[in-house]
Amino acid sequence: MKRTVAASWLLSGAGRAATANQAIAIGDGRIENVTAGEGKGSLVMPALGNAHDHARIARLSQVGSYDVPLEAWLPYLTLLPTVDPYLSSAVSFARSARGGVGAVMAHYTRVQGLTDFPTEARAVAKAARDVGIRMALAVHCRDLNPLVYDPHEKLLAELSPAACECVTRRFLRKPVPAAEQVAMVEAVARDIEGGGVTVQYGPAGVQWCTDEMLRLIGKASAASNRRVHMHLLETKYQRNWADRTFPQGIVRYLDDIGLLNERVSFAHCIYLRPDEMDLIAERGATIVVNTSSNFIVSSGLAPLGEFIKHGCRVAMGLDGLAMDEDEDALREMRLAYNVHKASGFDIRVSQADLMRFATTNGRFAVTGMKDEVLAPGAPADLLTLDWEALSAELIEPNVPPFDLVLAKGVKQHVVDLIVAGRDVVRSGKVVGVDLPALETELLAVLRAKYPTTADVRAAMPELKSALRKHYTGPLYCA
Ligand SMILES: [Zn+2]
């Protein structure tokens, strides 16, 4: 289908000056040409990328898990009842789209489990196609350390019999053998890839996977060229564990087993050391920074400026934990910029860095596409913002348009989101699914089924304090 998008201002990509009154011709999902045209009150920029997310179904405050550090927060996710995976994924992807995101990494750490996994994966893929965003399903692989990063027998002994029974039943199931988990990824990929959907290996993180599993994934990824997405060094406790476990260094270890290359993206990396940044930069892996999430679950602050200084490719992630629990990727972009941009006159993250970080580098992590600019031949992934609203209060007429987006752009300014030439959001509404109706349905299901997790709710205070004791105890004091 051929069409033309009008731009009062076009921000075509990193390091490019804004151009006024442009017409962007689109055909077959790509940009055909960009010529002088008429404005029609819109600012057009590349669609935003969300390179780390989990297709999560609820916000923290909905289940009382706001203000809990990561290691204690993860078990709280079990409070959420299982729901239909199409419903949960469609809500998550549609919210992402409404927030300006055209490409999302669904690191699928929460399997609903109402059916076998291939059936569930098909439902997730259908949700992404119905919404119309590009989606990578990073299939969760995990077979180690189900409760803490260490043996959990001592922690279990701290719990009352009732809490211990619940925790054992809910968290300590025998994992599926590594080879089976890894083989499943290729099978799912053969089944669901296409139409904007791709599949990646999604090992949970080094502390959650056996050496056997990680090596299998390194090998399989090299053989198939399939991309890999995983958590890395999100908290100081993970750093502590990694240093105890890998005397050669955790990043060296990943390099040794084939998991440090251009196909790989790492979420968080808050506790990386400078030499590890150098190695990541050299190998061309991507670091995904999740500023809001890191604040909310008290993990720390990723040194985004340092990553860039060391030459690392960096991308933005929302991790299902946007600052205002609203999946607003424009606000996330502003937060990341304001937190990291400069110290006085020393610029650490330039606007060009930031543009790449928030848009095309995320799409690269999700899809492997390398285009950085809205130019002929590039994928037609465009975000249109309401320029009239953004500029309504201007006094000086020549304020750079990207300054305005960074200063005040929020999802309420999103007019249209076009992905591969197709309307995903039109006039502020998600086109492919009825988001408000799905949200109402999801909330009703979650409330109705909430009693099914009453056992976890009862055990949680004890588990939380045992986890606190574990991570503030002798193992982690050194
Ligand atoms: Zn995450």
Residues whose N, C-alpha, C, O or C-beta is under 5 A from the ligand:
A	BS01	ZN	D319
